[in-house]
Amino acid sequence: QIDQLLIHQQIELLEIITGFETNNKYEIKNTLGQRVYFAAEDTDCCTRFCCGPSRPFSIHIIDNLGHEVINLQRPLRCSSCCFPCCLQEV
């Protein structure tokens, strides 16, 4: 049984050195610090560069056996409150 999940983003050395954003990767752990899931963003470098934090993405959440348990999709949407009908959603 899992009562809490802790999400830790993995830091990419290439991203720190160059300032160029790479696909985000996350370890999802239980309260004991054991890795329960792994999550990886799937976007291309052009999308990350051109759209920044508003970019569309897909995140695949994988269990320790390598099976995908959840796939999150975020379409390209607006991040401005001036267009409330087009705000971000996952």
N, C-alpha and C positions, 0 to 999 in steps of 0.2 A: 504494500500500500504506500502511496506517495501522497503526502499532505501538503507539500510545498515543492516548487521547482525554482531553482536559481539559474539564471541565464548569464553566461560570461562570454563576452565577445573575444575572440582570439585576435591578438594584435599581429599585424603583418609587418615584418621588418622592411619590406619593399615600400610599403605605404608610408612608413615613418621617414625613410631616407629620401624618397622621391616626392612625396606629397601627392602622388597619384593614387586615387582610391581603387582598391581591388574588391573582388566579391567578398562580402562579409561572411564570416564563419563563427559559429557559436557552439559552446558546450553547454548542455542543459544538464544540471546536476540535482541530486536530491539533497536533503539537509545534512547528510553525512559526507557530502563532497564527492560522491560516486557519480560518474557520468551515466546518465540514463538515456539521453538522446544527443544527437549531433545535428546541427542545422547549418545549411549552406545556401547562400543566396545564388541565384542564377540570372545574371544579366551580362550583357556585353560591355566592353570598355567604352564604346562610343555613347551608349545610353547613360552610363555612370557619369561620363564627362559632360555631356550636353544637358542632362536633366537634373543632375545633382541629387539632393535629398528628396525631390519630388518624383524621382524616376519610378517607372513601373518595375516590378520584380516578381520573381517566383522564389519561394524559400521551401526547400525540401527538408523535412524533419525525419531523421533516420534513427532507428533503434540500434542497440549494440550488436545485433545480428546482421545489420546492413539492410533491413527492410524499411521501406518508406512507410511511415505511419500517418503523416499529414503533409499536404502540399498547400501552402498559402500563396495566393495570387493577389497582387496589387496592380490594378491598371493605372495607366498614366492619367492623372487627374490634377486639378489645380490645388494650390496650397494657400490661396488668398481667400480671406473671409468676404471679399467683394463678390464672389461667385459661390454662394452657399449650396447651390445645387450640384456643384462639381468638386466638392471637397474629397480628400483622401478616404479611401476605404480598403479593407483587406477582405 
